[in-house]
């Protein structure tokens, strides 16, 4: 990676309106790398879906709460980590992994596509439950030549 990316951390309110700010912050962080939208979009999708899960499920739409997001990068890839103090992710969601072929949830179902989208959009997903904080780390490999 020829550009130096300085780690960035921001704190956002646990509202769906924060997702726009989150998407802009990701793109601002990635600007020095001159990545294509085709590369950025899957990471943005995974990040916004994960943040939406924090807002809706971990915090149960409690707008008085907030979550943190950190962005970091190195020569291999981009790491985005979300931190929240809400309810932990159910174990069965974490074991789903990336869907293949017919494993995708029914397109007409009301929900259930979030975790499959997250796993399918990035190269690595790591979740850690702490005593006071949940941590979800998404990693996406940079394209060759970056």
C-alpha positions in Angstrom: 0.0 0.0 0.0 1.7 3.2 -1.1 -0.6 5.5 0.9 -0.5 5.7 4.7 -4.0 5.3 6.3 -4.2 6.6 9.8 -6.6 4.7 12.0 -9.9 6.5 12.5 -12.5 5.9 15.3 -15.9 7.5 15.5 -18.9 7.2 17.8 -22.4 7.2 16.4 -25.9 7.3 17.8 -27.7 4.0 17.6 -30.2 5.2 15.0 -30.6 4.1 11.4 -29.9 7.7 10.3 -26.3 7.1 11.4 -25.8 4.6 8.6 -25.4 7.5 6.1 -22.7 9.0 8.2 -21.0 5.6 8.5 -21.0 5.1 4.8 -19.5 8.5 4.2 -16.8 8.0 6.9 -15.8 4.7 5.3 -15.4 6.3 1.8 -13.5 9.3 3.3 -11.1 6.8 5.0 -10.6 4.9 1.8 -10.2 8.0 -0.5 -6.3 8.0 -0.5 -6.4 4.4 -2.0 -8.4 5.4 -5.1 -10.4 2.1 -4.9 -13.2 1.5 -7.2 -16.8 1.7 -6.0 -17.1 -2.0 -7.0 -14.5 -2.8 -4.3 -15.9 -0.4 -1.7 -19.5 -1.3 -2.0 -19.3 -4.9 -0.5 -17.4 -3.6 2.5 -19.9 -0.7 2.9 -22.8 -3.2 2.6 -21.4 -5.5 5.3 -20.6 -2.6 7.6 -24.0 -1.0 7.3 -25.7 -4.3 7.7 -23.7 -5.0 10.9 -24.4 -1.5 12.3 -28.1 -2.0 11.5 -28.0 -5.3 13.5 -26.4 -3.4 16.4 -29.1 -0.8 16.3 -32.0 -3.1 15.8 -31.0 -6.2 17.7 -28.2 -5.4 20.2 -29.8 -2.1 21.3 -33.4 -2.9 20.3 -33.8 0.5 18.6 -32.8 2.5 21.8 -31.8 5.8 20.2 -30.2 6.8 23.6 -27.4 4.3 23.0 -24.3 4.7 20.7 -21.8 2.4 19.0 -18.1 2.9 18.0 -16.5 2.1 14.7 -12.8 2.0 13.9 -11.2 1.9 10.5 -7.6 0.7 9.9 -5.6 -0.5 6.9 -2.4 -2.1 6.0 -0.7 -3.5 2.9 -3.0 -6.5 2.9 -6.4 -5.1 3.6 -8.9 -2.9 5.4 -10.2 -3.7 8.9 -13.4 -2.2 10.2 -14.4 -3.0 13.8 -17.8 -2.2 15.4 -18.1 -2.0 19.2 -21.3 -2.0 21.2 -22.5 -2.7 24.7 -25.8 -4.2 23.7 -27.1 -7.8 23.6 -24.6 -10.3 22.1 -25.0 -11.9 18.7 -26.8 -15.3 19.0 -24.3 -18.1 18.5 -26.4 -19.7 15.7 -26.0 -16.5 13.6 -22.2 -16.6 13.9 -22.1 -20.2 12.7 -24.0 -19.5 9.5 -21.0 -18.4 7.6 -21.2 -17.3 4.0 -24.1 -18.8 2.1 -23.6 -20.8 -1.1 -26.2 -21.4 -3.9 -29.5 -22.5 -2.3 -28.3 -21.6 1.3 -29.5 -18.0 0.8 -32.6 -17.1 2.8 -35.8 -16.9 0.8 -36.0 -13.5 -1.0 -39.5 -13.1 0.1 -38.8 -13.6 3.8 -39.0 -10.7 6.2 -35.5 -11.1 7.5 -32.6 -13.4 7.8 -30.4 -12.1 5.0 -28.2 -9.8 7.1 -25.6 -12.2 8.4 -25.3 -14.1 5.1 -24.8 -10.7 3.4 -22.1 -9.8 5.9 -20.2 -13.1 5.5 -20.5 -13.0 1.7 -19.3 -9.4 1.3 -16.0 -9.5 3.2 -13.0 -11.9 3.4 -13.1 -12.4 7.2 -15.7 -11.9 10.0 -14.6 -12.2 13.6 -16.9 -11.6 16.6 -15.9 -11.4 20.2 -18.1 -11.0 23.3 -16.5 -9.1 26.1 -17.6 -8.6 29.7 -18.8 -5.1 28.8 -18.5 -4.8 25.0 -19.2 -6.8 21.8 -16.7 -6.5 19.0 -17.3 -7.4 15.4 -14.4 -7.1 13.0 -14.8 -7.2 9.2 -11.7 -7.5 7.0 -11.5 -7.1 3.2 -8.3 -7.9 1.2 -7.1 -5.0 -1.0 -7.1 -5.7 -4.7 -3.7 -6.5 -6.3 -1.6 -3.4 -6.9 -2.7 -1.5 -3.9 
